[in-house]
């Protein structure tokens, strides 16, 4: 049965899921919603369906089931496709790295979206003021502390060895997003940079990264973000 992914037509939280589906080279559907008011109303109607008690984007539909929350989806697909660690020690490492890179991705989100401003029918904050440059500097300090830890961890071909596991698909995408936002944080981190290059050579993914669709670029964050990866 074809797996269907529903998410916005941006990279953000959806691209690791797309990568793992491309890698498996099985039939799947990318239900990419445009970031418009009409699509937001469509999202709300999907979010509130009874078969998704914690409805959100992204979500996948597989074998009659809907799975929400991006990390849960990655774990689900990892188990489904045999891309899951097999020992307790490997599982602990995967979960630690998973949470570390997700924390950094959330900090990127905080640096790029103005959550204090008016959003549709919701008024702006009367006290808070978004400062993109301050948040950017704060994230840079964090990356200069944390990226060297990835440099020490990524000493194998992939996180656990010669073959990728589900966390590698998260790692590649979120490290690449962070690298594009703050490339100076990755200076001299050759293990990390070489890891990113190796990932792009994986079977089926190599074809994606060489495609015209990939080369034309896509938004990392939504178009209205302070930094969206394109504009």
C-alpha positions in Angstrom: 0.0 0.0 0.0 1.3 3.5 -0.9 2.4 5.6 2.1 1.0 9.1 1.9 2.8 12.0 3.6 0.9 15.2 4.3 2.9 18.3 5.1 3.6 21.8 3.9 5.5 22.2 0.6 8.7 23.2 2.5 11.6 21.2 3.9 11.4 21.9 7.6 10.1 18.9 9.5 8.9 17.0 6.4 12.2 16.5 4.5 13.7 13.8 6.7 10.5 11.8 6.1 10.7 12.4 2.4 14.4 11.3 2.4 13.7 8.0 4.1 10.8 7.3 1.7 13.0 8.2 -1.3 15.8 5.9 0.0 13.4 3.0 0.3 12.3 3.6 -3.4 8.8 2.4 -2.7 5.6 4.0 -4.0 4.7 7.0 -1.8 2.6 10.1 -2.2 3.8 13.6 -1.3 0.7 15.5 -0.4 2.5 18.9 -0.1 0.2 21.7 1.0 1.0 25.2 -0.2 1.4 27.7 2.7 -1.8 29.6 2.0 -4.9 30.5 4.0 -6.9 27.9 2.0 -4.5 25.1 2.8 -4.4 26.2 6.4 -8.2 25.7 6.6 -7.7 22.3 4.9 -5.0 21.4 7.5 -7.4 22.4 10.4 -10.1 20.1 9.0 -7.6 17.2 8.8 -6.1 17.9 12.2 -9.5 17.6 13.9 -10.4 14.3 12.5 -11.4 11.5 15.0 -8.7 9.1 13.7 -6.0 11.6 14.7 -6.5 12.4 18.4 -3.3 14.4 18.4 -3.6 15.7 14.8 -0.8 17.8 13.5 1.5 18.2 10.5 3.3 16.2 9.3 1.4 13.0 9.3 1.5 9.8 7.2 -1.1 7.3 6.2 0.0 3.7 6.0 -2.0 0.5 5.9 -5.1 2.3 7.1 -3.4 4.0 10.0 -2.5 7.7 10.5 0.8 8.5 12.3 1.5 12.0 13.6 4.5 13.8 15.2 7.6 13.9 13.0 9.9 12.0 15.4 7.3 9.3 15.9 6.9 9.0 12.1 10.7 8.6 11.7 10.8 5.9 14.3 7.8 4.1 12.8 9.4 4.1 9.3 12.7 3.1 10.8 11.1 0.0 12.3 9.0 -0.7 9.2 12.0 -0.5 6.8 14.7 -2.2 9.0 16.5 1.1 9.7 16.3 0.8 13.5 19.1 0.0 16.0 19.3 -3.6 17.2 21.0 -3.3 20.5 20.1 -1.3 23.7 23.4 0.6 23.4 22.8 1.6 19.8 19.3 2.6 20.7 20.4 4.9 23.5 22.9 6.6 21.1 20.3 7.0 18.5 17.8 8.5 20.9 20.4 10.9 22.4 21.5 12.1 18.9 17.9 12.3 17.7 16.9 14.6 20.6 20.1 16.7 20.3 19.6 17.5 16.6 15.9 18.1 17.1 16.7 20.6 19.9 18.9 22.5 17.5 16.2 22.4 14.8 13.7 23.9 17.3 16.2 26.7 18.1 16.5 27.4 14.3 12.7 27.7 14.2 12.8 30.1 17.2 15.4 32.2 15.4 13.4 32.5 12.2 9.7 32.9 13.1 8.2 35.9 14.8 5.8 34.4 17.3 5.1 37.8 18.9 3.5 39.3 15.8 -0.1 39.2 14.7 -1.0 35.9 13.0 -4.3 35.8 11.2 -7.0 36.5 13.7 -4.6 36.4 16.6 -3.3 39.8 17.8 0.3 40.6 18.3 1.9 40.4 21.8 1.7 43.6 23.7 5.1 42.9 25.5 7.2 40.6 23.4 9.4 41.8 20.5 11.0 39.4 18.1 14.7 40.1 17.5 16.0 37.9 14.6 19.6 39.0 14.8 19.8 38.5 18.5 18.3 35.0 18.2 20.7 34.3 15.3 23.7 35.2 17.4 22.3 33.1 20.3 21.9 30.1 18.0 25.4 30.6 16.6 26.9 30.4 20.2 24.9 27.2 20.8 26.1 25.7 17.5 29.7 26.5 18.2 29.4 24.5 21.4 27.3 21.6 20.0 28.5 21.0 16.4 32.0 20.0 17.7 30.2 17.2 19.7 28.8 15.9 16.4 32.3 16.2 15.0 33.5 13.8 17.6 30.5 11.5 17.2 30.4 11.1 13.4 33.6 9.1 13.0 32.0 6.2 11.1 30.4 6.1 7.6 27.0 6.7 9.3 26.0 7.1 12.9 26.2 3.4 13.8 28.4 2.1 11.0 28.3 1.3 7.3 24.5 1.5 6.9 22.2 4.3 7.8 19.5 4.1 10.5 16.5 6.3 10.8 18.4 9.0 12.8 20.8 9.5 9.9 17.9 10.9 7.8 17.2 13.4 10.6 20.8 14.2 11.1 21.5 15.0 7.5 18.6 17.2 6.9 18.8 19.2 10.1 22.5 19.6 10.0 22.2 20.8 6.4 19.5 23.3 7.3 21.7 24.7 10.1 24.7 24.8 7.9 22.8 26.8 5.3 21.7 29.3 8.0 25.0 29.6 9.9 27.8 28.2 7.8 30.4 29.7 10.0 29.5 27.3 12.8 30.7 24.4 10.6 34.2 25.7 9.9 36.9 23.0 10.2 34.2 20.4 11.1 35.4 18.0 8.4 33.8 14.9 9.9 30.4 16.6 9.8 30.9 18.0 6.3 32.1 14.6 4.9 29.1 12.9 6.6 26.8 15.2 4.7 28.5 14.4 1.4 28.3 10.6 2.1 24.6 10.8 2.8 24.0 12.4 -0.6 25.7 9.4 -2.2 23.2 6.9 -0.8 21.3 4.7 -3.3 18.2 6.4 -4.7 19.0 9.6 -2.8 21.9 10.3 -5.1 19.4 10.5 -7.9 17.3 12.9 -5.9 20.2 15.2 -5.1 21.2 15.3 -8.7 17.7 16.0 -10.0 16.6 19.4 -11.4 13.8 19.5 -8.8 16.3 19.5 -6.0 18.7 21.9 -7.7 16.0 24.5 -8.2 15.8 24.7 -4.4 13.0 24.7 -1.9 12.0 26.7 1.2 13.5 25.4 4.4 11.1 27.4 6.5 7.8 28.9 5.4 8.0 31.9 2.9 6.9 34.3 5.6 9.8 33.4 8.0 12.5 35.9 8.7 14.9 33.4 7.1 13.3 30.8 4.8 16.3 29.4 3.0 15.4 30.9 -0.4 14.8 34.7 -0.2 
